[in-house]
Amino acid sequence: MLGIAATWLMVFRIARGAITDGPWKTNLTTGSAQSDAYHRASVAVHGLFALNASETIYYTAATDNDGHALEGDCRYEISGRDPDARWWSITAYGRDDFLIPNPAHRYSVSKTTVARDAKGDFVVQVGGDSGGDNWIPVGGGRFSLSLRLYNPGPGVVLDPSHAVLPALRKVSCS
């Protein structure tokens, strides 16, 4: 029983080898032969398929910039500029690691779909009532966000803990 409990913790709850950049966490061994058995199992359970860091860096946020768990009853803002990558996306996932069903059928924003202001900055609303073009509905309960950087710039690959990534702030809760 102790072995099963330890394995469950390592695969489902503990972020091994995590690199942190604000609320965003990553592991550069994702999708590579250098990944240990626990991390490979975690990717198989949570991510289903992963490319190596030269092709894609996967950041996940389960908390906001203040370290509070992301809750579906709250509204958040993701703000910033395009991360250094050829293409990027931000997707919301429920606790079951699947897309969160919603009547709007909106699950993510990306470099090619996000609306920006005249200076190139964007603000994405997460949760709450309709937030316009830059809105990802999440319903109730805890959720996480995945930021995928496809063909990341060399600076991101060399120092992923200091990449310029979007901020994630809680705006309000109901």
N, CA and C atoms as a LAMMPS dump frame, in Angstrom:
ITEM: TIMESTEP
0
ITEM: NUMBER OF ATOMS
522
ITEM: BOX BOUNDS ff ff ff
-5.0000000000000000e+02 5.0000000000000000e+02
-5.0000000000000000e+02 5.0000000000000000e+02
-5.0000000000000000e+02 5.0000000000000000e+02
ITEM: ATOMS id mol type element x y z
1 1 1 N 0.819 -1.194 0
2 1 2 C 0 0 0
3 1 3 C 0.861 1.255 0
4 2 1 N 1.953 1.223 0.773
5 2 2 C 2.833 2.386 0.832
6 2 3 C 3.437 2.67 -0.545
7 3 1 N 3.826 1.614 -1.265
8 3 2 C 4.379 1.783 -2.61
9 3 3 C 3.375 2.375 -3.578
10 4 1 N 2.145 1.907 -3.496
11 4 2 C 1.089 2.433 -4.366
12 4 3 C 0.829 3.902 -4.043
13 5 1 N 0.775 4.232 -2.76
14 5 2 C 0.54 5.625 -2.349
15 5 3 C 1.682 6.526 -2.815
16 6 1 N 2.913 6.065 -2.664
17 6 2 C 4.067 6.862 -3.085
18 6 3 C 4.057 7.074 -4.602
19 7 1 N 3.753 6.026 -5.355
20 7 2 C 3.685 6.145 -6.81
21 7 3 C 2.582 7.105 -7.221
22 8 1 N 1.416 7.007 -6.586
23 8 2 C 0.309 7.914 -6.903
24 8 3 C 0.726 9.358 -6.667
25 9 1 N 1.397 9.64 -5.541
26 9 2 C 1.856 11.001 -5.263
27 9 3 C 2.832 11.482 -6.32
28 10 1 N 3.778 10.636 -6.695
29 10 2 C 4.796 11.039 -7.665
30 10 3 C 4.212 11.295 -9.049
31 11 1 N 3.217 10.525 -9.431
32 11 2 C 2.647 10.663 -10.777
33 11 3 C 1.57 11.733 -10.831
34 12 1 N 0.734 11.838 -9.791
35 12 2 C -0.431 12.714 -9.854
36 12 3 C -0.284 14.04 -9.116
37 13 1 N 0.598 14.157 -8.154
38 13 2 C 0.587 15.355 -7.317
39 13 3 C 1.892 16.124 -7.216
40 14 1 N 3.032 15.498 -7.366
41 14 2 C 4.305 16.169 -7.138
42 14 3 C 4.942 16.528 -8.469
43 15 1 N 5.24 17.807 -8.653
44 15 2 C 5.891 18.265 -9.878
45 15 3 C 7.398 18.049 -9.728
46 16 1 N 7.906 16.999 -10.349
47 16 2 C 9.323 16.663 -10.229
48 16 3 C 10.133 17.493 -11.22
49 17 1 N 11.27 18.009 -10.747
50 17 2 C 12.158 18.755 -11.621
51 17 3 C 11.531 20.013 -12.171
52 18 1 N 10.589 20.579 -11.446
53 18 2 C 9.846 21.731 -11.95
54 18 3 C 10.714 22.985 -11.966
55 19 1 N 10.613 23.715 -13.054
56 19 2 C 11.226 25.028 -13.202
57 19 3 C 10.078 26.018 -13.109
58 20 1 N 10.227 27.038 -12.29
59 20 2 C 9.144 27.984 -12.041
60 20 3 C 9.462 29.351 -12.624
61 21 1 N 8.46 29.957 -13.249
62 21 2 C 8.536 31.323 -13.769
63 21 3 C 7.2 31.974 -13.441
64 22 1 N 7.117 32.669 -12.298
65 22 2 C 5.84 33.207 -11.822
66 22 3 C 4.927 32.036 -11.5
67 23 1 N 3.671 32.063 -11.948
68 23 2 C 2.765 30.948 -11.672
69 23 3 C 2.987 29.753 -12.604
70 24 1 N 3.811 29.938 -13.62
71 24 2 C 4.007 28.919 -14.642
72 24 3 C 5.135 27.971 -14.251
73 25 1 N 4.906 26.657 -14.432
74 25 2 C 5.902 25.634 -14.118
75 25 3 C 6.135 24.764 -15.353
76 26 1 N 7.383 24.334 -15.524
77 26 2 C 7.72 23.455 -16.639
78 26 3 C 8.794 22.465 -16.214
79 27 1 N 9.055 21.491 -17.057
80 27 2 C 10.124 20.527 -16.858
81 27 3 C 10.709 20.267 -18.238
82 28 1 N 11.977 20.601 -18.421
83 28 2 C 12.583 20.49 -19.749
84 28 3 C 12.836 19.056 -20.195
85 29 1 N 12.667 18.084 -19.308
86 29 2 C 12.834 16.698 -19.744
87 29 3 C 11.551 16.121 -20.331
88 30 1 N 10.466 16.882 -20.297
89 30 2 C 9.208 16.42 -20.876
90 30 3 C 9.421 16.059 -22.345
91 31 1 N 9.006 14.871 -22.716
92 31 2 C 9.115 14.421 -24.103
93 31 3 C 10.504 13.971 -24.522
94 32 1 N 11.436 13.842 -23.567
95 32 2 C 12.797 13.461 -23.934
96 32 3 C 13.206 12.146 -23.267
97 33 1 N 14.301 11.574 -23.74
98 33 2 C 14.828 10.332 -23.17
99 33 3 C 15.407 10.569 -21.772
100 34 1 N 15.716 11.813 -21.402
101 34 2 C 16.267 12.129 -20.09
102 34 3 C 15.206 12.116 -18.982
103 35 1 N 13.967 12.038 -19.35
104 35 2 C 12.867 12.024 -18.386
105 35 3 C 12.883 10.726 -17.586
106 36 1 N 12.659 10.827 -16.261
107 36 2 C 12.63 9.605 -15.457
108 36 3 C 11.258 8.933 -15.567
109 37 1 N 11.156 7.738 -15.015
110 37 2 C 9.931 6.938 -15.143
111 37 3 C 8.715 7.633 -14.545
112 38 1 N 8.882 8.317 -13.412
113 38 2 C 7.752 8.999 -12.779
114 38 3 C 7.249 10.149 -13.646
115 39 1 N 8.185 10.907 -14.22
116 39 2 C 7.765 12.033 -15.067
117 39 3 C 7.102 11.52 -16.35
118 40 1 N 7.633 10.457 -16.918
119 40 2 C 7.003 9.876 -18.11
120 40 3 C 5.586 9.41 -17.803
121 41 1 N 5.405 8.786 -16.643
122 41 2 C 4.063 8.34 -16.244
123 41 3 C 3.142 9.531 -16.049
124 42 1 N 3.654 10.584 -15.441
125 42 2 C 2.846 11.789 -15.229
126 42 3 C 2.428 12.407 -16.56
127 43 1 N 3.354 12.475 -17.523
128 43 2 C 3.021 13.007 -18.853
129 43 3 C 1.981 12.121 -19.524
130 44 1 N 2.123 10.808 -19.381
131 44 2 C 1.159 9.886 -19.985
132 44 3 C -0.235 10.088 -19.406
133 45 1 N -0.31 10.36 -18.112
134 45 2 C -1.61 10.558 -17.457
135 45 3 C -2.174 11.945 -17.747
136 46 1 N -1.34 12.971 -17.635
137 46 2 C -1.825 14.349 -17.735
138 46 3 C -1.72 14.953 -19.129
139 47 1 N -0.711 14.582 -19.885
140 47 2 C -0.465 15.261 -21.144
141 47 3 C -0.716 14.443 -22.385
142 48 1 N -0.793 13.15 -22.256
143 48 2 C -1.061 12.223 -23.342
144 48 3 C 0.065 12.137 -24.366
145 49 1 N 0.632 13.236 -24.799
146 49 2 C 1.702 13.222 -25.793
147 49 3 C 2.527 14.485 -25.599
148 50 1 N 3.839 14.366 -25.689
149 50 2 C 4.676 15.541 -25.496
150 50 3 C 5.867 15.523 -26.45
151 51 1 N 6.163 16.672 -26.994
152 51 2 C 7.351 16.853 -27.82
153 51 3 C 8.507 17.264 -26.912
154 52 1 N 9.747 17.166 -27.392
155 52 2 C 10.874 17.557 -26.548
156 52 3 C 11.03 19.082 -26.525
157 53 1 N 11.87 19.572 -25.624
158 53 2 C 11.979 21.016 -25.362
159 53 3 C 12.479 21.822 -26.552
160 54 1 N 13.193 21.224 -27.49
161 54 2 C 13.63 21.985 -28.657
162 54 3 C 12.455 22.301 -29.578
163 55 1 N 11.39 21.488 -29.481
164 55 2 C 10.21 21.705 -30.306
165 55 3 C 9.1 22.444 -29.573
166 56 1 N 8.89 22.103 -28.303
167 56 2 C 7.807 22.707 -27.518
168 56 3 C 8.17 22.715 -26.049
169 57 1 N 7.906 23.84 -25.391
170 57 2 C 8.023 23.895 -23.936
171 57 3 C 6.62 24.07 -23.395
172 58 1 N 6.274 23.206 -22.441
173 58 2 C 4.943 23.189 -21.846
174 58 3 C 5.02 23.792 -20.45
175 59 1 N 4.333 24.897 -20.247
176 59 2 C 4.212 25.492 -18.912
177 59 3 C 2.796 25.218 -18.418
178 60 1 N 2.658 24.965 -17.13
179 60 2 C 1.348 24.763 -16.52
180 60 3 C 1.211 25.695 -15.331
181 61 1 N 0.022 26.271 -15.164
182 61 2 C -0.278 27.098 -13.99
183 61 3 C -1.506 26.525 -13.301
184 62 1 N -1.365 26.214 -12.027
185 62 2 C -2.493 25.771 -11.199
186 62 3 C -2.787 26.809 -10.134
187 63 1 N -1.961 27.879 -10.114
188 63 2 C -2.139 28.984 -9.172
189 63 3 C -2.003 30.303 -9.922
190 64 1 N -2.47 31.384 -9.288
191 64 2 C -2.297 32.711 -9.878
192 64 3 C -0.942 33.284 -9.439
193 65 1 N -0.661 34.533 -9.813
194 65 2 C 0.611 35.169 -9.459
195 65 3 C 0.83 35.257 -7.958
196 66 1 N -0.255 35.251 -7.162
197 66 2 C -0.136 35.327 -5.703
198 66 3 C -0.044 33.954 -5.053
199 67 1 N -0.044 32.881 -5.837
200 67 2 C 0.095 31.539 -5.299
201 67 3 C -1.205 30.885 -4.863
202 68 1 N -2.359 31.486 -5.176
203 68 2 C -3.659 30.919 -4.814
204 68 3 C -4.148 29.99 -5.917
205 69 1 N -4.718 28.86 -5.531
206 69 2 C -5.224 27.883 -6.497
207 69 3 C -6.246 28.519 -7.432
208 70 1 N -6.218 28.123 -8.702
209 70 2 C -7.186 28.627 -9.682
210 70 3 C -8.539 27.986 -9.425
211 71 1 N -9.552 28.809 -9.233
212 71 2 C -10.907 28.358 -8.913
213 71 3 C -11.876 28.85 -9.977
214 72 1 N -12.748 27.97 -10.427
215 72 2 C -13.704 28.31 -11.469
216 72 3 C -14.726 29.359 -11.077
217 73 1 N -14.923 29.598 -9.776
218 73 2 C -15.854 30.629 -9.319
219 73 3 C -15.232 32.019 -9.354
220 74 1 N -13.976 32.107 -9.737
221 74 2 C -13.285 33.391 -9.802
222 74 3 C -13.019 33.767 -11.262
223 75 1 N -12.722 35.046 -11.446
224 75 2 C -12.373 35.565 -12.774
225 75 3 C -10.906 35.981 -12.726
226 76 1 N -10.173 35.629 -13.763
227 76 2 C -8.747 35.914 -13.834
228 76 3 C -8.436 36.673 -15.118
229 77 1 N -7.304 37.344 -15.11
230 77 2 C -6.783 37.983 -16.316
231 77 3 C -5.389 37.447 -16.586
232 78 1 N -5.189 37.041 -17.819
233 78 2 C -3.863 36.672 -18.306
234 78 3 C -3.444 37.834 -19.197
235 79 1 N -2.356 38.487 -18.841
236 79 2 C -1.972 39.678 -19.607
237 79 3 C -0.491 39.638 -19.961
238 80 1 N -0.186 40.205 -21.109
239 80 2 C 1.204 40.276 -21.533
240 80 3 C 1.33 40.483 -23.02
241 81 1 N 2.457 40.058 -23.533
242 81 2 C 2.767 40.105 -24.969
243 81 3 C 3.087 38.698 -25.436
244 82 1 N 3.25 38.542 -26.719
245 82 2 C 3.582 37.225 -27.258
246 82 3 C 4.863 36.698 -26.618
247 83 1 N 4.814 35.485 -26.05
248 83 2 C 6.057 34.858 -25.577
249 83 3 C 6.974 34.59 -26.772
250 84 1 N 8.264 34.401 -26.495
251 84 2 C 9.254 34.175 -27.543
252 84 3 C 9.135 32.749 -28.084
253 85 1 N 8.3 32.598 -29.08
254 85 2 C 8.077 31.301 -29.727
255 85 3 C 7.442 31.558 -31.087
256 86 1 N 7.622 30.612 -31.992
257 86 2 C 6.995 30.766 -33.301
258 86 3 C 5.478 30.814 -33.169
259 87 1 N 4.932 29.976 -32.288
260 87 2 C 3.485 29.944 -32.06
261 87 3 C 3.258 29.539 -30.619
262 88 1 N 2.168 29.998 -30.013
263 88 2 C 1.848 29.654 -28.63
264 88 3 C 0.346 29.513 -28.459
265 89 1 N -0.043 28.826 -27.382
266 89 2 C -1.459 28.733 -27.03
267 89 3 C -1.583 28.62 -25.517
268 90 1 N -2.733 29.049 -25
269 90 2 C -3.087 28.894 -23.585
270 90 3 C -4.434 28.188 -23.557
271 91 1 N -4.482 27.044 -22.862
272 91 2 C -5.677 26.199 -22.815
273 91 3 C -6.041 25.907 -21.374
274 92 1 N -7.348 25.927 -21.065
275 92 2 C -7.839 25.598 -19.722
276 92 3 C -8.225 24.125 -19.657
277 93 1 N -7.867 23.479 -18.538
278 93 2 C -8.2 22.072 -18.302
279 93 3 C -8.821 21.912 -16.926
280 94 1 N -9.793 21.006 -16.822
281 94 2 C -10.413 20.684 -15.538
282 94 3 C -9.515 19.771 -14.724
283 95 1 N -9.966 19.445 -13.525
284 95 2 C -9.18 18.565 -12.643
285 95 3 C -8.947 17.187 -13.248
286 96 1 N -9.797 16.795 -14.193
287 96 2 C -9.648 15.49 -14.842
288 96 3 C -8.692 15.534 -16.034
289 97 1 N -8.027 16.685 -16.255
290 97 2 C -7.072 16.893 -17.344
291 97 3 C -7.714 16.924 -18.726
292 98 1 N -9.035 17.129 -18.775
293 98 2 C -9.733 17.269 -20.047
294 98 3 C -10.209 18.706 -20.211
295 99 1 N -10.537 19.07 -21.449
296 99 2 C -11.106 20.395 -21.703
297 99 3 C -12.379 20.56 -20.879
298 100 1 N -12.653 21.779 -20.458
299 100 2 C -13.822 22.056 -19.626
300 100 3 C -15.016 22.325 -20.544
301 101 1 N -16.032 21.458 -20.495
302 101 2 C -17.198 21.67 -21.371
303 101 3 C -17.855 23.02 -21.079
304 102 1 N -18.25 23.709 -22.139
305 102 2 C -18.961 24.976 -21.974
306 102 3 C -19.777 25.245 -23.224
307 103 1 N -20.914 25.973 -23.074
308 103 2 C -21.805 26.211 -24.218
309 103 3 C -21.163 27.012 -25.342
310 104 1 N -20.16 27.82 -25.021
311 104 2 C -19.501 28.637 -26.042
312 104 3 C -18.483 27.833 -26.856
313 105 1 N -18.137 26.617 -26.401
314 105 2 C -17.128 25.78 -27.057
315 105 3 C -15.811 26.527 -27.221
316 106 1 N -15.429 27.245 -26.149
317 106 2 C -14.168 27.988 -26.142
318 106 3 C -13.259 27.346 -25.104
319 107 1 N -12.069 26.994 -25.518
320 107 2 C -11.167 26.269 -24.629
321 107 3 C -9.785 26.9 -24.547
322 108 1 N -9.454 27.764 -25.499
323 108 2 C -8.105 28.314 -25.528
324 108 3 C -8.042 29.611 -26.331
325 109 1 N -6.901 30.252 -26.211
326 109 2 C -6.531 31.368 -27.082
327 109 3 C -5.13 31.049 -27.595
328 110 1 N -4.757 31.69 -28.684
329 110 2 C -3.435 31.422 -29.256
330 110 3 C -2.877 32.677 -29.908
331 111 1 N -1.66 32.558 -30.366
332 111 2 C -0.994 33.672 -31.042
333 111 3 C -1.817 34.182 -32.221
334 112 1 N -2.512 33.286 -32.894
335 112 2 C -3.265 33.685 -34.082
336 112 3 C -4.716 34.056 -33.793
337 113 1 N -5.205 33.821 -32.563
338 113 2 C -6.605 34.144 -32.271
339 113 3 C -6.787 35.243 -31.236
340 114 1 N -5.776 35.544 -30.448
341 114 2 C -5.926 36.528 -29.376
342 114 3 C -5.983 37.943 -29.963
343 115 1 N -6.89 38.752 -29.429
344 115 2 C -6.981 40.165 -29.845
345 115 3 C -5.979 40.97 -29.024
346 116 1 N -5.314 41.904 -29.678
347 116 2 C -4.299 42.737 -29.025
348 116 3 C -4.655 44.205 -29.151
349 117 1 N -4.057 45.016 -28.264
350 117 2 C -4.232 46.459 -28.399
351 117 3 C -3.191 46.991 -29.393
352 118 1 N -3.171 48.296 -29.601
353 118 2 C -2.289 48.911 -30.595
354 118 3 C -0.807 48.676 -30.293
355 119 1 N -0.457 48.461 -29.023
356 119 2 C 0.946 48.226 -28.646
357 119 3 C 1.344 46.752 -28.717
358 120 1 N 0.384 45.874 -29.018
359 120 2 C 0.679 44.453 -29.116
360 120 3 C 0.408 43.67 -27.841
361 121 1 N -0.095 44.34 -26.809
362 121 2 C -0.412 43.657 -25.553
363 121 3 C -1.778 42.989 -25.651
364 122 1 N -1.968 41.927 -24.877
365 122 2 C -3.272 41.261 -24.825
366 122 3 C -3.692 41.066 -23.376
367 123 1 N -5 40.963 -23.179
368 123 2 C -5.584 40.605 -21.886
369 123 3 C -6.641 39.556 -22.179
370 124 1 N -6.492 38.381 -21.566
371 124 2 C -7.435 37.28 -21.73
372 124 3 C -8.201 37.119 -20.434
373 125 1 N -9.534 37.1 -20.524
374 125 2 C -10.37 36.845 -19.357
375 125 3 C -10.562 35.335 -19.22
376 126 1 N -10.385 34.827 -18.013
377 126 2 C -10.598 33.401 -17.746
378 126 3 C -11.653 33.304 -16.659
379 127 1 N -12.745 32.602 -16.962
380 127 2 C -13.838 32.455 -16.001
381 127 3 C -14.799 33.621 -16.061
382 128 1 N -15.815 33.55 -15.208
383 128 2 C -16.832 34.595 -15.17
384 128 3 C -17.756 34.526 -16.365
385 129 1 N -18.566 35.572 -16.507
386 129 2 C -19.475 35.665 -17.647
387 129 3 C -18.693 36.05 -18.885
388 130 1 N -19.363 36.046 -20.021
389 130 2 C -18.722 36.324 -21.298
390 130 3 C -17.776 37.506 -21.211
391 131 1 N -16.552 37.252 -21.647
392 131 2 C -15.532 38.282 -21.6
393 131 3 C -15.124 38.762 -22.974
394 132 1 N -15.949 38.565 -23.978
395 132 2 C -15.627 39.023 -25.319
396 132 3 C -14.739 38.048 -26.071
397 133 1 N -13.977 38.577 -27.033
398 133 2 C -13.148 37.734 -27.898
399 133 3 C -12.064 36.987 -27.122
400 134 1 N -11.463 37.642 -26.152
401 134 2 C -10.378 37.041 -25.376
402 134 3 C -10.928 36.47 -24.08
403 135 1 N -11.697 35.404 -24.165
404 135 2 C -12.355 34.829 -22.994
405 135 3 C -12.311 33.324 -23.051
406 136 1 N -11.946 32.702 -21.915
407 136 2 C -11.976 31.251 -21.782
408 136 3 C -12.882 30.929 -20.595
409 137 1 N -14.074 30.344 -20.826
410 137 2 C -14.944 29.952 -19.721
411 137 3 C -14.39 28.701 -19.028
412 138 1 N -14.555 28.642 -17.692
413 138 2 C -14.014 27.492 -16.969
414 138 3 C -15.014 26.822 -16.033
415 139 1 N -16.209 27.346 -15.851
416 139 2 C -17.187 26.727 -14.955
417 139 3 C -16.726 26.749 -13.518
418 140 1 N -17.3 25.88 -12.674
419 140 2 C -16.918 25.823 -11.266
420 140 3 C -15.8 24.825 -11.027
421 141 1 N -15.208 24.865 -9.857
422 141 2 C -14.164 23.92 -9.475
423 141 3 C -12.777 24.363 -9.892
424 142 1 N -11.813 23.616 -9.421
425 142 2 C -10.421 23.929 -9.725
426 142 3 C -10.102 23.592 -11.176
427 143 1 N -9.144 24.338 -11.711
428 143 2 C -8.697 24.113 -13.082
429 143 3 C -7.23 24.486 -13.189
430 144 1 N -6.641 24.199 -14.33
431 144 2 C -5.263 24.605 -14.603
432 144 3 C -5.202 25.173 -16.014
433 145 1 N -4.127 25.866 -16.287
434 145 2 C -3.899 26.44 -17.607
435 145 3 C -2.591 25.886 -18.157
436 146 1 N -2.586 25.544 -19.434
437 146 2 C -1.363 25.111 -20.101
438 146 3 C -0.964 26.156 -21.118
439 147 1 N 0.271 26.59 -21.025
440 147 2 C 0.867 27.511 -21.991
441 147 3 C 1.882 26.705 -22.783
442 148 1 N 1.618 26.549 -24.072
443 148 2 C 2.515 25.786 -24.937
444 148 3 C 3.271 26.759 -25.835
445 149 1 N 4.588 26.632 -25.821
446 149 2 C 5.437 27.454 -26.676
447 149 3 C 6.051 26.552 -27.736
448 150 1 N 5.537 26.641 -28.962
449 150 2 C 6.03 25.828 -30.068
450 150 3 C 7.204 26.527 -30.736
451 151 1 N 8.284 25.787 -30.954
452 151 2 C 9.542 26.338 -31.457
453 151 3 C 9.941 27.559 -30.623
454 152 1 N 10.203 27.33 -29.325
455 152 2 C 10.57 28.434 -28.437
456 152 3 C 11.902 29.051 -28.843
457 153 1 N 12.052 30.345 -28.551
458 153 2 C 13.297 31.043 -28.824
459 153 3 C 14.434 30.487 -27.984
460 154 1 N 15.682 30.705 -28.411
461 154 2 C 16.828 30.147 -27.695
462 154 3 C 16.913 30.604 -26.242
463 155 1 N 16.519 31.84 -25.961
464 155 2 C 16.549 32.336 -24.584
465 155 3 C 15.613 31.578 -23.667
466 156 1 N 14.467 31.192 -24.197
467 156 2 C 13.498 30.425 -23.411
468 156 3 C 14.048 29.028 -23.13
469 157 1 N 14.643 28.405 -24.131
470 157 2 C 15.187 27.056 -23.954
471 157 3 C 16.352 27.076 -22.968
472 158 1 N 17.229 28.074 -23.057
473 158 2 C 18.394 28.146 -22.177
474 158 3 C 18.045 28.539 -20.747
475 159 1 N 17.034 29.384 -20.571
476 159 2 C 16.685 29.852 -19.227
477 159 3 C 15.17 29.983 -19.082
478 160 1 N 14.459 28.849 -19.011
479 160 2 C 12.999 28.888 -18.961
480 160 3 C 12.43 29.496 -17.684
481 161 1 N 13.255 29.674 -16.658
482 161 2 C 12.76 30.285 -15.418
483 161 3 C 12.751 31.809 -15.5
484 162 1 N 13.316 32.368 -16.566
485 162 2 C 13.317 33.826 -16.744
486 162 3 C 12.714 34.246 -18.079
487 163 1 N 11.927 33.368 -18.689
488 163 2 C 11.243 33.729 -19.938
489 163 3 C 10.197 34.8 -19.625
490 164 1 N 9.921 35.642 -20.588
491 164 2 C 8.879 36.657 -20.407
492 164 3 C 7.546 35.99 -20.747
493 165 1 N 6.801 35.646 -19.694
494 165 2 C 5.525 34.945 -19.847
495 165 3 C 4.391 35.826 -19.357
496 166 1 N 3.162 35.553 -19.789
497 166 2 C 2.019 36.369 -19.351
498 166 3 C 1.803 36.271 -17.837
499 167 1 N 1.334 37.38 -17.26
500 167 2 C 0.95 37.407 -15.846
501 167 3 C -0.429 36.781 -15.709
502 168 1 N -0.725 36.243 -14.533
503 168 2 C -1.998 35.583 -14.263
504 168 3 C -2.526 36.093 -12.918
505 169 1 N -3.497 37.01 -12.971
506 169 2 C -4 37.665 -11.759
507 169 3 C -5.48 37.417 -11.546
508 170 1 N -5.847 37.219 -10.272
509 170 2 C -7.251 37.085 -9.907
510 170 3 C -7.871 38.476 -9.912
511 171 1 N -9.039 38.597 -10.556
512 171 2 C -9.759 39.868 -10.641
513 171 3 C -10.87 39.918 -9.601
514 172 1 N -11.644 38.831 -9.505
515 172 2 C -12.771 38.804 -8.565
516 172 3 C -13.233 37.362 -8.373
517 173 1 N -14.054 37.159 -7.335
518 173 2 C -14.671 35.849 -7.093
519 173 3 C -16.141 36.065 -6.767
520 174 1 N -16.978 35.081 -7.145
521 174 2 C -18.409 35.204 -6.878
522 174 3 C -18.764 34.499 -5.585
